[in-house]
Structures are given as structure tokens and as C-alpha cells.
């Protein structure tokens, strides 16, 4: 089963990379970009065939490795 994991910084956590992107967009002539938040997307291809177990495994992977849950949020969805 395939899943996509989206990891983003929690609200209130400074995002210097997002700010650098916002600044670069302005320098390229893209006006009106008030803020940018960046994150990461991870694709998982799991051998598990049971959807509930596969999603639970993906959630555990996020909690243990893929996301720093102190400063990041994540969501898991079927791919």
C-alpha cells in the first residue's frame, strides 16, 4: 500500500526557509506573497495489504522518525 506523508512546521514556529523563499519570489517579481511555509512530502510503499494496519504503521513511522512532533505536524493519506 502506498501512502504520502506531509510534514510541516506547526503554527507559531519560525520558518526561515519559507521566509527565504518568500524573499526570492519577491526578487523574481512575484508581488503580493505575504508569507510562505515550506515542508516535506514523503512517499511510502508498504508491503502491508491491510489498509488499517498500513496506515497505523505509517503513523508510527511519523511519530518515531519522519516528523519532529515537538515542532512539526504531519498528515498521512493514501497515495
C-alpha positions as CSV (number, residue, x, y, z in Angstrom):
1,X,0.0,0.0,0.0
2,X,1.2,3.5,-0.8
3,X,0.9,6.5,1.4
4,X,2.0,10.1,1.3
5,X,3.2,11.8,4.4
6,X,3.1,15.6,4.5
7,X,5.2,17.2,7.3
8,X,5.0,20.9,8.0
9,X,6.1,23.2,10.8
10,X,3.5,23.9,13.4
11,X,1.8,27.3,13.6
12,X,4.0,29.8,15.5
13,X,7.3,28.0,14.7
14,X,9.6,30.3,12.7
15,X,10.2,29.1,9.2
16,X,13.5,30.7,7.9
17,X,13.5,28.6,4.7
18,X,9.9,29.7,4.0
19,X,10.9,33.3,4.5
20,X,13.9,32.9,2.2
21,X,11.5,31.5,-0.5
22,X,9.1,34.5,0.0
23,X,12.0,36.9,-0.4
24,X,13.3,35.2,-3.5
25,X,9.8,35.2,-5.1
26,X,9.6,39.0,-4.5
27,X,13.1,39.4,-6.1
28,X,11.8,37.5,-9.1
29,X,8.9,39.9,-9.5
30,X,6.1,37.9,-7.8
31,X,4.4,40.6,-5.8
32,X,1.8,40.1,-3.0
33,X,3.3,36.9,-1.4
34,X,2.7,37.7,2.2
35,X,4.1,34.5,3.7
36,X,5.5,31.1,2.7
37,X,5.5,27.9,4.8
38,X,7.6,25.1,3.5
39,X,7.5,21.4,4.3
40,X,8.3,18.0,3.0
41,X,6.4,15.1,1.4
42,X,7.4,11.5,1.8
43,X,6.1,8.6,-0.2
44,X,5.9,5.2,1.5
45,X,5.3,2.0,-0.4
46,X,4.4,-0.5,2.3
47,X,4.2,-4.3,1.9
48,X,1.2,-4.4,4.3
49,X,-2.0,-5.2,2.4
50,X,-4.4,-4.4,5.3
51,X,-5.3,-0.7,4.9
52,X,-5.8,-0.1,8.7
53,X,-2.5,-1.7,9.6
54,X,-0.6,0.0,6.8
55,X,-1.9,3.4,7.9
56,X,-1.2,2.7,11.6
57,X,2.4,1.7,10.6
58,X,2.8,5.0,8.6
59,X,1.5,6.9,11.7
60,X,4.1,5.2,13.9
61,X,6.8,5.9,11.4
62,X,5.9,9.6,11.6
63,X,5.9,9.6,15.4
64,X,9.2,7.8,15.7
65,X,11.2,9.2,12.8
66,X,9.6,11.1,9.9
67,X,8.3,14.1,11.9
68,X,9.7,16.0,14.9
69,X,6.4,16.2,16.7
70,X,7.6,19.0,19.0
71,X,7.7,21.5,16.2
72,X,6.1,19.7,13.2
73,X,2.7,18.5,12.3
74,X,2.0,15.7,9.8
75,X,-0.8,14.0,7.9
76,X,-0.9,10.6,6.3
77,X,-3.0,9.9,3.2
78,X,-3.3,7.1,0.7
79,X,-1.3,7.7,-2.5
